[in-house]
Structure formats: structure tokens, C-alpha cells
Amino acid sequence: MVSFQNGVLKDSFLTAAYHNAQLIGGVAYIATTMSAPGVITRTGPLRRLIFGEFTGRDSARVEAFHTACVAGGINAEVSTDIRREIWEKFVF
């Protein structure tokens, strides 16, 4: 499971419900705006996914997900420090 939700606490909530071995960290960058209550509109070409194991190690599941993203035309990157990526998005 990969959560691309915003926030630095999202994964702590997930680890309370799921085993760490079932989770991969993720960050999504997508240019959007709230155009109306409950309506999110994409406003630009920015779309980027960053994900990786919380251990920082390579894994077959992360590589398989990366391969699928790239094959689908998604700008995706594998991170060896996903916790840092999550915090960097929060700070910026």
C-alpha cells in the first residue's frame, strides 16, 4: 500500500492499522486548486510521484511499481529516503 496523501502523520496512522511490511512511503506533486467545494481541478502539467521503502533499501515491489508508473507515462522516482521526501513536501 502506498499513501500519496498530504501530511507527515499519515503513515503513522497507517502503521497503526497495517504491518510496516505492507506499506511503502509516497509523495505526490500535482498542480491543483479547489475550484468548488469538493471539486479539485488540475491547473497545470506538474505531476510527479516519489515513493520508496521506509528502510531506504531497494525492493522488488518498489521497482515493479516504478516500472508500471513509467510504462503508464507517469513521472515517477524511487527515493532511498522517503521520510525526508515527505517532510520536504510538508515544509515547501
N, C-alpha and C positions, 0 to 999 in steps of 0.2 A: 504494500500500500504506500502510495506517495501522496502527501498532502501538499498542495500548492496554495493553501490559504495564507492570508497575511497574518503576521504576528509571530512573536518569538516564543509564545507559550503553547502554540498549537500542538507541537509534538509531545510536550509533557502530558497534555490531555489524552493524546492517542496512546502513549505508553502506559497510561493507567488502564486502558481498555484492551490493549493488544500487546503481545510479546514483542520486544525490541527486534527480534529476528524477522518480524513481519513488516517492519517499517523501513522506508527509505526517506531521507530528508529531501525537501524540494522548495524551490523558489520560482515564481513566475513573474516575468515582467511583461505587462500588456498595457498599451496606451488605451485608457478608457475614461469615461465620465458617466456620472449618474444623470441621464437625460430626463428622467421622470422617476417618481417613487417606484422602486422595484425594477427599473429598466436600466441596464448597463449598455452603453453604446461604445463600440470600438472607435477610437478617434485617430488612430494613426497606424503606421506599419510596425511599430515596436511590438515584437513578440519573441520572447526568449524564455526557455526553461533551463534551470540549473538544478541538478539533483546528484545525490551520491549517498553512499553508506555513511552512517554516523561514525563508524570506526575509521573512516578515511581510506579503507582498503578497496581494491578493485573487487568486483564480483560479477559473476555471470549474469545475474538478474539486472544489474545496472547496465551492463554492456548490451544486453538484449533490448532493454527499454530504449537506450540511446540509439541503437541501430534502427528500431522501429520508428522513433521520432524523426530521425534523419530521412528515412525512406518515405515518410509522410510529409516531408517538406518543412518540418518544424526545426527552428534554430535551437538546438539542444546542446548542453555542455555537461560533462561529468566533472564534479568537484571532489577533490580529496579533503576538503574542509568545509562541509556543508553547513555546519553550525555557524562558521564565520560568514558564509554567504547569506544565511538567514538574518543574522544581526546586521550585516551591511545594508540589506534592503530596508530593514526597520529604521536604521539611522538616516539613510538617504531618503 
